[in-house]
């Protein structure tokens, strides 16, 4: 077998041991010293380069499988006493794109955005020789994500760092990997094996410890899952473990201050109490805050909505004032997920969700985000209850069928972060949008829209009951205008030309706006009459903003053109912390059109 592999390059490697060949045509490699690893993406477009200047990474596996999560790049960290430290200093480079072309996420949340040009980081590594514990170590998983004009969607590389420890142990704990309900206790004992002979270890020689406590909630840190008493105190037979919270922890046995064995404890919610979804809904309405719209209305202040729902108006304001960002659909989705995770992980409340599951969902082709709760073992698209505070800017619930009438195309929301925590994912790939490179359009009243690109792919209403979403990197949001008509908002890549058909399903007037978000130039086709069954047509191109709209009577409407100027808006009386929100990039683009319409019409 040849030691050469063109897909992975190592520099200043002293010793190489090939263990096996795996994903990416790669090798599992252990090295005695190394500073740089190059990991090309299978597409060939990018190469991820990791440099460890201090030489404290001694090996890696480019395709290490973690149960329940998938394949990750695993870096092994030298944690010998002379090399112990709080983290590993690392320099990341992505060949094929500059530092503002990629972001870095930890547990699904950004620690480097594309606007940040830094490429130097200090990473935490996972302790412990029990590799099965990886699926509970969510705070220490990272992902480098690359997006550019040349690719559709994004490219990513996920990785983690683990202490390189010797797995060979003569000691073991009984019982091993125990699962209990909250409130129960376990008596642990330490045993040893030598030459195939198992014997007990004197309790007085053993010091027990609880470490690596992790809540089942992604939102809780620094929890204590349980405590353990040592022999000679409250237990005459080993260590007595008492549960304190719901989650997972590691039990360690030490002799002469050295850890000789570990085991895992999973503390679950008690199952002797019945679920109560009505109580969950009551707590939801009590704990999820109303948006600035509702607080202002209750204070006697007026909002100019012009037919938009309060959530849409909030999103308009969020473009100017980040205090409103918390109350976009993505911000509210994060609040509701945290609320449900906290109920699920709180001993006094967790039974309320016994037999229920939940997860993030998206509608309108990933343009809108909410949360669904549904009975375990059922199909959430049929049995789900949707928690969606965004529409009216206050906590509301509705059936999944009601929600999908408003935001068609319900799907598991992969844009929300760590989807491995949920059971509602589907095969649809997420789309990431960059508001700088799109045509953004808005259409109102009793009409449907169908957009066709130069390759014949379509986006919009093919018929009254059928929608098409075939144009890559495009999006379409359909909402009710509250008067029997629709509000349509779309984004289209500026790299193509499009035929637009606007067909009336009732008599009335319609308005049509298009903006090239790269140039901030607005094309305003104004308000035009149309009768049921009639169609207006338009050829749309970022290269020619003067193309006319052909009305059903063959009248040509030449658009007026102007440069977008966004006015100031008053700050919300509710000040909140700004977050990175799923789907927010799309809303920025669409809201730029909202802002123009709002202030032009007022």
C-alpha positions as CSV (number, residue, x, y, z in Angstrom):
1,X,0.0,0.0,0.0
2,X,1.3,3.4,-1.0
3,X,1.7,6.1,1.7
4,X,1.0,8.8,-0.7
5,X,-2.5,10.4,-0.9
6,X,-3.1,13.5,-3.0
7,X,-6.2,14.5,-1.1
8,X,-4.6,15.2,2.2
9,X,-1.3,17.0,2.8
10,X,0.7,17.1,6.1
11,X,3.7,19.3,6.9
12,X,6.5,18.5,9.2
13,X,5.2,15.1,10.1
14,X,7.6,12.9,11.9
15,X,5.8,9.5,12.0
16,X,2.8,8.3,10.0
17,X,0.7,5.2,10.7
18,X,-2.0,4.3,8.2
19,X,-5.0,2.6,9.9
20,X,-7.6,2.4,7.1
21,X,-9.1,4.1,4.0
22,X,-12.5,5.9,4.4
23,X,-14.6,8.8,3.2
24,X,-13.2,11.4,0.8
25,X,-10.7,8.8,-0.4
26,X,-8.9,9.7,2.8
27,X,-6.8,8.0,5.5
28,X,-7.1,7.7,9.2
29,X,-3.7,9.0,10.3
30,X,-1.9,9.2,13.7
31,X,1.2,11.3,13.8
32,X,3.7,12.1,16.4
33,X,4.0,15.7,15.4
34,X,2.1,17.9,12.8
35,X,1.4,21.5,12.2
36,X,-0.9,21.7,9.1
37,X,-3.7,19.5,7.7
38,X,-5.3,20.2,4.3
39,X,-8.8,18.8,3.8
40,X,-10.2,19.3,0.3
41,X,-14.0,19.4,-0.1
42,X,-15.2,16.5,-2.4
43,X,-16.5,19.0,-4.9
44,X,-13.0,20.2,-5.5
45,X,-13.9,23.9,-5.1
46,X,-12.3,24.5,-1.7
47,X,-9.6,23.2,0.5
48,X,-9.9,23.7,4.3
49,X,-6.5,24.2,5.9
50,X,-6.0,23.8,9.7
51,X,-2.7,24.9,11.2
52,X,-1.7,24.2,14.8
53,X,1.4,26.3,15.5
54,X,2.1,24.8,18.9
55,X,2.1,21.2,17.6
56,X,-0.4,20.1,20.1
57,X,-2.5,18.1,17.6
58,X,-0.9,14.7,17.2
59,X,-3.3,13.1,14.7
60,X,-6.6,13.2,12.9
61,X,-9.4,11.1,11.4
62,X,-11.0,12.9,8.4
63,X,-14.2,10.8,8.6
64,X,-14.9,9.8,12.2
65,X,-18.5,8.6,12.6
66,X,-20.3,9.9,15.7
67,X,-23.4,7.8,16.5
68,X,-26.6,9.8,16.0
69,X,-24.7,12.7,14.3
70,X,-22.8,11.6,11.2
71,X,-19.2,11.9,10.0
72,X,-16.8,14.5,11.4
73,X,-13.1,15.4,11.1
74,X,-11.6,14.4,14.4
75,X,-8.4,16.1,15.6
76,X,-6.5,14.3,18.4
77,X,-4.9,16.7,21.0
78,X,-1.8,15.8,23.0
79,X,-2.9,16.3,26.7
80,X,0.2,15.0,28.4
81,X,1.0,17.0,31.6
82,X,3.6,19.2,30.0
83,X,1.2,20.1,27.2
84,X,-2.0,20.7,29.1
85,X,-3.8,23.9,28.4
86,X,-7.4,25.3,28.3
87,X,-7.7,25.1,24.5
88,X,-5.8,24.6,21.2
89,X,-4.6,27.6,19.2
90,X,-5.6,27.1,15.6
91,X,-5.4,29.1,12.3
92,X,-8.0,28.2,9.7
93,X,-7.7,29.1,6.0
94,X,-10.1,28.2,3.1
95,X,-8.2,28.0,-0.2
96,X,-10.4,29.3,-3.0
97,X,-12.2,32.0,-1.0
98,X,-11.0,34.9,1.2
99,X,-11.7,35.1,5.0
100,X,-14.9,37.0,4.3
101,X,-16.3,34.1,2.2
102,X,-16.7,31.7,5.1
103,X,-18.1,31.5,8.6
104,X,-17.4,29.4,11.6
105,X,-20.2,27.9,13.8
106,X,-20.1,26.3,17.2
107,X,-23.1,24.1,18.0
108,X,-24.9,25.8,15.1
109,X,-24.3,29.4,16.3
110,X,-21.8,31.7,14.5
111,X,-18.5,32.5,16.3
112,X,-17.1,34.0,13.0
113,X,-19.5,35.6,10.5
114,X,-18.5,36.3,6.9
115,X,-18.2,40.0,7.8
116,X,-15.3,39.1,10.2
117,X,-11.9,38.6,8.6
118,X,-10.3,36.8,11.6
119,X,-8.9,33.3,11.0
120,X,-7.3,32.6,14.4
121,X,-9.2,30.7,17.1
122,X,-8.8,28.9,20.4
123,X,-10.8,25.6,20.3
124,X,-12.0,23.5,23.3
125,X,-11.4,19.8,23.1
126,X,-13.4,16.9,24.5
127,X,-12.0,15.0,27.4
128,X,-12.4,11.4,28.1
129,X,-11.7,8.1,26.5
130,X,-15.3,7.0,26.1
131,X,-16.0,7.9,22.5
132,X,-19.7,7.1,22.9
133,X,-20.0,10.3,24.9
134,X,-19.4,12.4,21.8
135,X,-23.1,12.5,20.9
136,X,-23.7,14.3,24.2
137,X,-20.9,16.8,23.7
138,X,-22.7,19.4,21.5
139,X,-20.9,22.5,22.8
140,X,-17.6,21.3,21.3
141,X,-18.7,20.6,17.7
142,X,-17.7,23.1,15.1
143,X,-18.5,23.8,11.4
144,X,-16.8,25.8,8.7
145,X,-19.3,27.0,6.1
146,X,-18.4,28.5,2.8
147,X,-20.7,30.5,0.5
148,X,-19.8,32.3,-2.7
149,X,-21.2,33.6,-6.0
150,X,-19.9,30.5,-7.8
151,X,-21.8,27.9,-5.8
152,X,-25.3,27.1,-5.1
153,X,-26.1,26.9,-1.4
154,X,-22.9,26.4,0.7
155,X,-20.1,24.0,1.4
156,X,-19.2,22.9,4.9
157,X,-16.7,20.9,7.0
158,X,-17.6,19.8,10.5
159,X,-15.0,18.9,13.1
160,X,-14.2,18.4,16.8
161,X,-11.1,18.1,18.9
162,X,-10.6,15.2,21.4
163,X,-7.9,14.5,23.9
164,X,-5.7,11.6,22.8
165,X,-5.9,9.1,25.7
166,X,-5.0,5.5,26.2
167,X,-8.2,3.5,26.0
168,X,-6.7,0.4,27.7
169,X,-8.0,0.1,31.2
170,X,-7.8,-2.6,33.9
171,X,-10.6,-1.0,35.9
172,X,-14.3,-0.8,35.2
173,X,-17.4,0.5,37.0
174,X,-20.5,-1.5,37.9
175,X,-23.2,-0.8,36.7
176,X,-22.1,0.6,33.4
177,X,-23.9,3.2,31.3
178,X,-27.0,3.4,33.5
179,X,-30.3,5.0,32.6
180,X,-32.6,6.2,35.5
181,X,-35.6,8.5,36.1
182,X,-35.2,11.7,37.9
183,X,-35.3,11.2,41.7
184,X,-33.7,7.7,41.6
185,X,-30.3,6.7,43.0
186,X,-27.6,4.3,41.9
187,X,-24.9,2.6,43.9
188,X,-21.6,2.3,41.9
189,X,-18.7,0.0,42.7
190,X,-15.3,-0.2,41.1
191,X,-13.8,-3.5,40.0
192,X,-10.6,-4.5,38.3
193,X,-9.5,-7.2,35.9
194,X,-6.1,-8.7,35.7
195,X,-5.2,-11.7,33.5
196,X,-8.9,-12.4,33.1
197,X,-9.6,-12.4,36.8
198,X,-12.2,-9.8,38.1
199,X,-11.9,-8.6,41.7
200,X,-13.4,-5.8,43.8
201,X,-11.5,-2.6,44.6
202,X,-11.3,-1.5,48.3
203,X,-13.9,1.3,48.6
204,X,-11.6,3.3,50.8
205,X,-9.1,3.6,47.9
206,X,-11.6,5.1,45.5
207,X,-12.6,8.7,45.1
208,X,-15.8,9.2,43.1
209,X,-16.6,12.2,41.0
210,X,-19.3,13.5,38.6
211,X,-18.2,15.4,35.5
212,X,-19.2,16.4,32.0
213,X,-22.8,17.1,33.1
214,X,-24.9,18.1,30.1
215,X,-28.6,19.0,30.0
216,X,-30.8,17.6,27.3
217,X,-31.5,21.3,26.4
218,X,-29.0,23.0,24.1
219,X,-29.8,26.2,26.0
220,X,-28.7,25.2,29.5
221,X,-25.0,25.4,30.5
222,X,-23.3,24.7,33.8
223,X,-26.0,22.2,35.0
224,X,-25.4,19.6,37.7
225,X,-27.1,16.3,36.6
226,X,-26.3,14.5,39.9
227,X,-24.0,14.2,42.9
228,X,-22.2,11.2,44.3
229,X,-21.2,10.4,47.8
230,X,-17.9,8.6,48.5
231,X,-17.4,5.4,50.5
232,X,-17.1,6.1,54.2
233,X,-19.6,9.0,54.1
234,X,-23.2,8.1,53.2
235,X,-22.6,4.9,51.4
236,X,-21.0,1.8,52.7
237,X,-20.8,0.1,49.3
238,X,-19.1,2.3,46.6
239,X,-20.4,5.6,45.5
240,X,-24.1,6.6,45.8
241,X,-25.3,8.7,42.9
242,X,-28.3,10.9,43.4
243,X,-30.0,12.6,40.4
244,X,-30.4,16.4,40.5
245,X,-31.4,17.3,36.9
246,X,-32.3,15.8,33.6
247,X,-29.5,15.0,31.2
248,X,-26.3,13.1,30.9
249,X,-23.1,13.0,33.1
250,X,-20.0,11.0,33.5
251,X,-19.1,9.1,36.7
252,X,-15.3,8.9,37.3
253,X,-13.5,6.6,39.7
254,X,-10.0,7.8,40.9
255,X,-7.2,6.0,42.7
256,X,-4.4,8.2,44.0
257,X,-5.9,11.2,42.1
258,X,-5.7,9.3,38.8
259,X,-8.9,8.5,36.9
260,X,-9.0,4.8,36.3
261,X,-12.5,4.2,35.0
262,X,-15.6,6.1,33.8
263,X,-19.2,5.3,33.2
264,X,-22.2,7.3,31.9
265,X,-25.5,8.1,33.6
266,X,-28.6,9.3,31.7
267,X,-31.3,10.9,33.9
268,X,-34.7,10.9,32.2
269,X,-38.0,12.6,33.0
270,X,-40.2,10.6,35.3
271,X,-42.9,8.8,33.3
272,X,-45.5,8.4,36.0
273,X,-47.2,11.8,35.2
274,X,-49.4,12.5,32.2
275,X,-48.6,15.0,29.6
276,X,-50.6,18.3,29.5
277,X,-50.2,20.2,26.2
278,X,-52.8,22.8,27.3
279,X,-50.5,23.7,30.2
280,X,-47.6,23.9,27.8
281,X,-49.6,26.4,25.7
282,X,-50.6,28.4,28.8
283,X,-46.9,28.7,29.8
284,X,-46.0,29.5,26.3
285,X,-48.4,32.4,26.2
286,X,-47.1,33.5,29.6
287,X,-43.4,33.3,28.9
288,X,-42.9,34.2,25.2
289,X,-42.8,38.1,25.0
290,X,-45.1,40.1,22.8
291,X,-43.3,42.1,20.0
292,X,-43.0,45.9,20.0
293,X,-46.1,46.1,17.8
294,X,-48.3,44.7,20.5
295,X,-46.7,46.7,23.3
296,X,-47.0,49.9,21.4
297,X,-50.7,49.3,20.5
298,X,-51.4,48.6,24.2
299,X,-49.6,51.8,25.1
300,X,-51.9,53.7,22.7
301,X,-49.3,54.2,19.9
302,X,-50.3,53.6,16.3
303,X,-48.4,51.5,13.7
304,X,-48.8,52.1,10.0
305,X,-49.5,48.6,8.6
306,X,-51.1,49.4,5.2
307,X,-52.6,45.9,5.0
308,X,-49.5,44.0,6.1
309,X,-49.6,41.8,9.2
310,X,-47.8,43.0,12.3
311,X,-45.0,40.5,11.7
312,X,-44.2,41.8,8.3
313,X,-44.1,45.4,9.6
314,X,-41.8,44.3,12.4
315,X,-39.4,42.8,9.8
316,X,-39.5,46.1,7.9
317,X,-38.3,48.0,10.9
318,X,-35.7,45.3,11.8
319,X,-33.8,46.3,8.6
320,X,-33.1,49.7,10.1
321,X,-33.2,49.0,13.9
322,X,-31.7,45.7,15.1
323,X,-33.9,45.9,18.3
324,X,-36.7,44.4,16.2
325,X,-34.5,41.5,15.0
326,X,-35.5,39.4,18.0
327,X,-39.1,39.4,16.8
328,X,-38.6,38.3,13.3
329,X,-39.9,34.8,12.5
330,X,-36.4,33.4,13.0
331,X,-36.0,35.2,16.3
332,X,-39.3,34.0,17.6
333,X,-38.5,30.5,16.5
334,X,-35.3,30.5,18.6
335,X,-37.4,31.8,21.6
336,X,-40.0,29.0,21.3
337,X,-37.4,26.3,20.8
338,X,-35.6,27.5,24.0
339,X,-38.9,27.6,25.8
340,X,-39.7,24.0,24.9
341,X,-36.2,22.8,25.6
342,X,-36.4,24.4,29.0
343,X,-39.7,22.7,29.8
344,X,-38.4,19.3,28.6
345,X,-35.2,19.7,30.8
346,X,-36.8,21.0,34.0
347,X,-37.7,18.2,36.5
348,X,-40.9,19.8,37.7
349,X,-42.2,20.5,34.2
350,X,-40.8,17.9,31.9
351,X,-43.7,15.6,32.3
352,X,-45.9,18.1,30.5
353,X,-44.3,17.0,27.2
354,X,-44.3,13.3,28.0
355,X,-45.2,11.6,24.7
356,X,-44.6,14.7,22.6
357,X,-41.8,15.8,20.3
358,X,-41.1,19.1,18.7
359,X,-38.8,20.8,16.2
360,X,-38.3,23.8,13.9
361,X,-40.2,24.0,10.7
362,X,-40.2,26.2,7.7
363,X,-42.8,27.3,5.1
364,X,-42.9,29.3,1.9
365,X,-39.7,27.6,0.6
366,X,-37.7,28.3,3.8
367,X,-38.8,32.0,3.9
368,X,-40.8,31.6,7.2
369,X,-39.8,29.8,10.4
370,X,-41.8,28.4,13.3
371,X,-42.0,25.4,15.7
372,X,-44.3,22.4,15.7
373,X,-45.2,20.1,18.6
374,X,-46.7,16.7,17.8
375,X,-47.3,13.3,19.5
376,X,-44.3,10.9,19.3
377,X,-44.8,8.3,16.7
378,X,-47.1,10.4,14.5
379,X,-46.5,12.3,11.3
380,X,-46.1,16.0,12.4
381,X,-47.6,17.3,9.1
382,X,-50.9,15.7,10.1
383,X,-50.9,15.9,13.9
384,X,-48.8,18.9,14.7
385,X,-49.7,22.0,16.6
386,X,-47.7,25.1,15.4
387,X,-46.3,27.6,17.9
388,X,-45.9,30.8,15.8
389,X,-45.8,34.2,17.6
390,X,-44.6,36.1,14.5
391,X,-47.8,36.8,12.5
392,X,-49.6,38.8,15.2
393,X,-46.4,39.5,17.2
394,X,-47.8,37.6,20.2
395,X,-47.7,33.9,21.2
396,X,-50.4,32.0,19.2
397,X,-51.0,28.3,18.3
398,X,-52.7,26.8,15.3
399,X,-53.0,23.4,13.7
400,X,-50.4,22.5,11.1
401,X,-53.2,22.5,8.4
402,X,-54.1,26.1,9.3
403,X,-50.5,27.1,9.3
404,X,-49.7,25.5,5.9
405,X,-52.6,27.4,4.3
406,X,-50.7,30.6,5.2
407,X,-47.2,29.4,4.6
408,X,-47.4,26.5,2.1
409,X,-44.8,23.9,1.7
410,X,-44.1,23.0,5.3
411,X,-40.7,21.3,5.8
412,X,-38.2,20.5,8.5
413,X,-36.2,23.7,9.0
414,X,-32.5,22.8,8.4
415,X,-31.6,26.5,8.5
416,X,-32.3,26.7,12.2
417,X,-29.0,25.2,13.4
418,X,-28.3,21.8,14.8
419,X,-31.0,19.7,13.2
420,X,-29.5,16.5,14.6
421,X,-31.3,17.4,17.8
422,X,-34.7,16.9,16.1
423,X,-36.7,14.2,14.3
424,X,-38.4,16.2,11.6
425,X,-35.7,16.7,9.0
426,X,-36.4,15.9,5.4
427,X,-34.4,15.5,2.2
428,X,-34.8,19.1,1.0
429,X,-31.5,21.0,1.0
430,X,-31.6,24.4,2.6
431,X,-30.8,27.5,0.5
432,X,-28.7,30.4,1.7
433,X,-29.4,33.8,0.3
434,X,-27.2,36.9,-0.1
435,X,-29.3,40.0,-0.4
436,X,-26.7,41.8,-2.4
437,X,-27.1,39.6,-5.5
438,X,-30.8,39.3,-6.1
439,X,-33.8,40.9,-7.9
440,X,-36.4,41.3,-5.2
441,X,-40.1,41.7,-6.2
442,X,-43.4,42.4,-4.5
443,X,-46.9,41.8,-6.0
444,X,-50.3,42.5,-4.4
445,X,-54.0,41.9,-4.6
446,X,-56.2,39.3,-6.5
447,X,-53.4,37.8,-8.7
448,X,-51.1,34.8,-8.9
449,X,-47.6,34.9,-10.2
450,X,-45.6,32.4,-12.3
451,X,-41.9,33.1,-13.1
452,X,-40.0,31.2,-15.8
453,X,-36.2,31.4,-16.3
454,X,-34.3,31.0,-19.6
455,X,-34.0,27.2,-19.0
456,X,-37.8,26.8,-18.6
457,X,-37.6,26.2,-14.8
458,X,-40.5,27.8,-12.9
459,X,-41.3,29.5,-9.6
460,X,-44.8,30.3,-8.5
461,X,-48.4,29.2,-9.1
462,X,-48.7,26.7,-11.9
463,X,-52.4,26.3,-11.1
464,X,-54.7,27.2,-8.3
465,X,-53.6,24.1,-6.4
466,X,-50.0,23.6,-7.6
467,X,-46.8,25.5,-6.9
468,X,-43.4,25.2,-8.5
469,X,-40.0,25.9,-6.9
470,X,-37.7,24.8,-9.7
471,X,-35.4,27.9,-10.1
472,X,-32.2,27.4,-8.2
473,X,-31.3,29.9,-5.5
474,X,-34.7,31.6,-5.9
475,X,-37.4,32.0,-3.2
476,X,-41.1,32.9,-3.1
477,X,-43.2,33.9,-0.1
478,X,-47.0,33.9,-0.4
479,X,-49.2,35.5,2.3
480,X,-52.8,36.5,2.6
481,X,-53.5,40.3,2.3
482,X,-56.6,39.9,4.5
483,X,-58.9,41.0,1.8
484,X,-59.2,37.8,-0.3
485,X,-56.0,38.5,-2.3
486,X,-52.4,37.6,-1.9
487,X,-49.1,39.3,-1.1
488,X,-46.3,37.8,-3.1
489,X,-42.6,38.4,-2.4
490,X,-39.8,36.8,-4.4
491,X,-36.0,36.8,-4.9
492,X,-34.3,35.9,-8.1
493,X,-30.6,35.6,-9.0
494,X,-29.4,38.5,-11.1
495,X,-27.5,36.0,-13.4
496,X,-30.5,35.2,-15.6
497,X,-33.5,36.6,-17.4
498,X,-37.1,35.8,-16.6
499,X,-40.6,35.7,-18.1
500,X,-43.2,36.8,-15.5
501,X,-47.0,36.0,-15.9
502,X,-49.4,37.8,-13.5
503,X,-52.9,36.2,-13.7
504,X,-56.0,37.4,-11.9
505,X,-58.3,35.1,-10.0
506,X,-60.7,38.0,-9.3
507,X,-61.4,41.5,-10.6
508,X,-59.3,44.3,-9.0
509,X,-56.1,46.3,-9.1
510,X,-52.6,45.0,-8.6
511,X,-49.3,46.7,-7.7
512,X,-45.9,45.4,-8.8
513,X,-42.4,46.5,-7.7
514,X,-39.0,45.1,-8.6
515,X,-35.6,46.1,-7.1
516,X,-32.1,45.1,-8.0
517,X,-30.7,44.8,-4.5
518,X,-27.2,45.1,-5.8
519,X,-27.7,48.6,-7.3
520,X,-30.6,49.5,-5.0
521,X,-32.6,50.7,-8.0
522,X,-36.3,50.4,-7.8
523,X,-38.6,49.7,-10.8
524,X,-42.2,50.8,-10.0
525,X,-44.9,49.6,-12.3
526,X,-47.6,51.2,-10.2
527,X,-51.2,50.1,-9.7
528,X,-53.0,48.6,-12.7
529,X,-56.5,47.2,-13.2
530,X,-57.1,43.5,-14.1
531,X,-60.1,41.3,-14.5
532,X,-60.5,37.6,-13.5
533,X,-58.8,35.3,-15.9
534,X,-56.6,38.0,-17.6
535,X,-52.8,37.9,-17.6
536,X,-50.2,40.7,-17.6
537,X,-46.7,39.8,-18.9
538,X,-43.2,41.1,-18.2
539,X,-39.7,40.2,-19.2
540,X,-37.5,40.8,-16.2
541,X,-33.7,41.3,-16.3
542,X,-31.2,43.0,-14.1
543,X,-29.4,44.3,-17.2
544,X,-32.4,46.3,-18.4
545,X,-34.6,48.0,-15.8
546,X,-36.8,49.7,-18.4
547,X,-38.6,46.6,-19.8
548,X,-42.3,47.4,-20.0
549,X,-45.2,45.4,-18.6
550,X,-47.8,44.3,-21.2
551,X,-51.3,44.6,-19.7
552,X,-54.1,42.3,-21.0
553,X,-55.3,45.1,-23.4
554,X,-51.8,45.3,-24.8
555,X,-51.1,48.6,-23.1
556,X,-47.4,48.9,-22.2
557,X,-46.5,50.2,-18.7
558,X,-43.0,51.7,-18.5
559,X,-41.7,51.5,-14.9
560,X,-40.5,54.6,-13.1
561,X,-37.0,54.2,-11.7
562,X,-35.4,55.6,-8.6
563,X,-32.6,54.9,-6.2
564,X,-33.7,53.4,-2.8
565,X,-33.4,55.7,0.2
566,X,-34.4,54.1,3.5
567,X,-35.8,56.6,6.0
568,X,-35.3,56.6,9.7
569,X,-37.8,54.8,11.9
570,X,-38.4,55.3,15.6
571,X,-36.8,52.7,18.0
572,X,-39.0,50.1,19.7
573,X,-39.8,50.6,23.3
574,X,-38.6,47.0,23.8
575,X,-34.9,46.7,23.6
576,X,-33.5,43.2,23.0
577,X,-30.2,41.5,22.2
578,X,-29.5,41.1,18.5
579,X,-29.0,37.5,17.3
580,X,-28.0,35.7,14.1
581,X,-31.3,34.5,12.9
582,X,-32.2,31.7,10.4
583,X,-33.8,33.1,7.2
584,X,-32.9,36.7,8.2
585,X,-30.8,37.3,5.1
586,X,-33.9,36.6,2.9
587,X,-36.0,38.9,5.0
588,X,-33.5,41.7,4.7
589,X,-33.8,41.6,0.9
590,X,-37.6,41.4,0.9
591,X,-38.0,44.0,3.6
592,X,-36.1,46.6,1.5
593,X,-39.0,46.4,-0.9
594,X,-41.4,46.6,2.0
595,X,-39.8,49.8,3.2
596,X,-40.2,51.5,-0.1
597,X,-43.8,50.5,-0.4
598,X,-44.6,51.5,3.1
599,X,-43.3,55.0,2.9
600,X,-44.2,55.7,-0.7
601,X,-47.9,54.7,-0.1
602,X,-48.0,56.7,3.2
